[in-house]
Amino acid sequence: MTETISAARAAFGDVAPGLADYSDNVLFGDVWNRPGLSPRDRSMITVACLVSLYRFNELPFHIRKALENGVTRAEIGELITHLAFYAGWPTAATAIPAARRAFEDMSPRGQ
């Protein structure tokens, strides 16, 4: 039987296994599944916060998650454009390569 390794466990479980457990069980197991907001809404909020706070290490993962949760590429582009006026032009401009990378990761090969 093969055990599936979570993204958190693969990214930092060797250094901080407790943080990986909290990520898997509390953040993505509880917080993301709470009633009141859809996963799509949570993704939009998370991407907006990450862009605004210059958290670009986590941004590609969460843009891919947003796409999986039904946020469109056009909506992500609009979100980044809107944030240019509230979080700063450099912040928004710096998010573009992360969005591009996430879009490429989600594109079928050869297209």
Secondary structure per residue as TSV (DSSP state, phi and psi in degrees):
chain	resnum	aa	ss	phi	psi
A	1	M	-	360.0	128.3
A	2	T	-	-97.9	128.1
A	3	E	-	-87.6	133.3
A	4	T	-	-78.6	130.2
A	5	I	-	-92.3	127.2
A	6	S	-	-71.1	162.6
A	7	A	H	-60.4	-39.8
A	8	A	H	-65.9	-45.3
A	9	R	H	-63.3	-39.8
A	10	A	H	-68.4	-37.4
A	11	A	H	-76.1	-40.8
A	12	F	H	-148.8	10.7
A	13	G	T	-63.9	-26.9
A	14	D	T	-70.0	-29.9
A	15	V	T	-95.7	-41.3
A	16	A	-	-134.1	74.5
A	17	P	H	-61.6	-30.7
A	18	G	H	-65.3	-41.9
A	19	L	H	-64.1	-38.7
A	20	A	H	-62.9	-42.0
A	21	D	H	-61.7	-45.9
A	22	Y	H	-61.8	-41.1
A	23	S	I	-60.7	-47.6
A	24	D	I	-69.2	-47.2
A	25	N	I	-91.7	-36.8
A	26	V	I	-94.6	-59.0
A	27	L	I	-63.0	-59.0
A	28	F	T	-88.6	-17.4
A	29	G	T	-89.4	-29.7
A	30	D	T	-117.1	-61.5
A	31	V	G	-57.5	-48.6
A	32	W	G	-69.6	-14.3
A	33	N	G	-107.4	7.6
A	34	R	-	-66.7	149.2
A	35	P	T	-72.8	160.3
A	36	G	T	112.5	-31.8
A	37	L	S	-134.2	140.9
A	38	S	-	-75.8	159.2
A	39	P	H	-56.5	-34.7
A	40	R	H	-61.6	-47.8
A	41	D	H	-62.7	-43.5
A	42	R	H	-60.5	-39.0
A	43	S	H	-64.0	-44.2
A	44	M	H	-60.5	-45.2
A	45	I	H	-63.3	-44.4
A	46	T	H	-64.7	-46.1
A	47	V	H	-62.0	-42.9
A	48	A	H	-60.7	-43.6
A	49	C	H	-64.5	-44.4
A	50	L	H	-63.3	-41.0
A	51	V	H	-63.2	-49.8
A	52	S	H	-61.8	-33.4
A	53	L	T	-97.7	9.7
A	54	Y	T	58.8	39.7
A	55	R	-	-97.3	67.6
A	56	F	T	-80.0	-12.8
A	57	N	T	-65.5	-40.7
A	58	E	T	-88.7	-13.6
A	59	L	H	-61.8	-47.0
A	60	P	H	-58.1	-43.1
A	61	F	H	-58.1	-46.1
A	62	H	H	-76.3	-26.2
A	63	I	H	-69.3	-41.9
A	64	R	H	-61.0	-42.9
A	65	K	H	-62.1	-40.4
A	66	A	H	-61.1	-44.1
A	67	L	H	-61.2	-42.0
A	68	E	H	-64.1	-29.4
A	69	N	T	-89.4	9.3
A	70	G	T	98.6	1.5
A	71	V	-	-75.7	134.6
A	72	T	-	-86.9	162.5
A	73	R	H	-59.9	-40.6
A	74	A	H	-62.7	-39.5
A	75	E	H	-67.0	-38.2
A	76	I	H	-64.3	-41.4
A	77	G	H	-60.8	-42.5
A	78	E	H	-66.6	-38.9
A	79	L	H	-59.7	-47.5
A	80	I	H	-63.5	-43.4
A	81	T	H	-61.3	-45.1
A	82	H	H	-61.1	-41.8
A	83	L	H	-67.9	-21.1
A	84	A	H	-56.5	-32.8
A	85	F	H	-87.9	-15.1
A	86	Y	H	-111.9	-34.2
A	87	A	T	-106.5	-10.2
A	88	G	-	111.9	142.4
A	89	W	H	-60.6	-47.7
A	90	P	H	-60.6	-36.8
A	91	T	H	-62.5	-47.4
A	92	A	H	-65.8	-43.9
A	93	A	H	-62.5	-34.6
A	94	T	H	-71.7	-23.1
A	95	A	H	-75.2	-21.6
A	96	I	H	-58.7	-48.6
A	97	P	H	-60.9	-34.6
A	98	A	H	-65.9	-41.5
A	99	A	H	-64.9	-45.2
A	100	R	H	-57.7	-45.6
A	101	R	H	-62.7	-42.7
A	102	A	H	-64.6	-41.7
A	103	F	H	-61.6	-43.7
A	104	E	H	-63.8	-40.0
A	105	D	H	-62.7	-31.3
A	106	M	H	-89.8	-10.3
A	107	S	S	-78.4	142.4
A	108	P	-	-62.0	144.1
A	109	R	T	-62.0	141.2
A	110	G	T	85.1	5.8
A	111	Q	-	-115.0	360.0
